[in-house]
Amino acid sequence: MKKKRKVGYLKDLRKEWRKEAIEEAVRLSMVGDEAEEIRSKAKAIGKMAKRVVEEGRSSYFDLNALIK
C-alpha cells in the first residue's frame, strides 16, 4: 500500500533545506574536528560507488539495462 503524504509536504521539506543548514554542513566538512572524518567517509563512498558499476559487477549490468 502506497503511503500518503500529508498536505504541505513539499513546504515542510523546503524548511529542512534552508540556506543556513546547507552552510553549516559545508562548513563542517571543510573546517573543524569532524572535517577529516567526513571527507574520508565521502571518499570511501565514492570509491565503493565506482567499484559497484565496474564491468562485470551486477550493478554494471543493472545500470546498462536502465540506460538501454
PELINNOR-V727494 format. One record per residue. N is the residue number from 1. RES is the residue in three letters. D_CENTER is the distance of its C-alpha to the mean C-alpha in whole Angstrom. Layout:
n = [N & N]
res = [RES & RES]
d_center = [D_CENTER & D_CENTER]
This chain:
n = [1 & 2 & 3 & 4 & 5 & 6 & 7 & 8 & 9 & 10 & 11 & 12 & 13 & 14 & 15 & 16 & 17 & 18 & 19 & 20 & 21 & 22 & 23 & 24 & 25 & 26 & 27 & 28 & 29 & 30 & 31 & 32 & 33 & 34 & 35 & 36 & 37 & 38 & 39 & 40 & 41 & 42 & 43 & 44 & 45 & 46 & 47 & 48 & 49 & 50 & 51 & 52 & 53 & 54 & 55 & 56 & 57 & 58 & 59 & 60 & 61 & 62 & 63 & 64 & 65 & 66 & 67 & 68]
res = [MET & LYS & LYS & LYS & ARG & LYS & VAL & GLY & TYR & LEU & LYS & ASP & LEU & ARG & LYS & GLU & TRP & ARG & LYS & GLU & ALA & ILE & GLU & GLU & ALA & VAL & ARG & LEU & SER & MET & VAL & GLY & ASP & GLU & ALA & GLU & GLU & ILE & ARG & SER & LYS & ALA & LYS & ALA & ILE & GLY & LYS & MET & ALA & LYS & ARG & VAL & VAL & GLU & GLU & GLY & ARG & SER & SER & TYR & PHE & ASP & LEU & ASN & ALA & LEU & ILE & LYS]
d_center = [26 & 24 & 23 & 24 & 22 & 24 & 26 & 24 & 20 & 19 & 21 & 20 & 16 & 17 & 18 & 15 & 14 & 17 & 18 & 19 & 15 & 13 & 16 & 16 & 13 & 14 & 17 & 16 & 14 & 17 & 20 & 21 & 22 & 18 & 17 & 18 & 16 & 13 & 13 & 15 & 12 & 10 & 12 & 13 & 10 & 10 & 14 & 13 & 11 & 14 & 17 & 16 & 17 & 20 & 23 & 24 & 21 & 21 & 17 & 19 & 22 & 20 & 18 & 21 & 23 & 20 & 21 & 25]
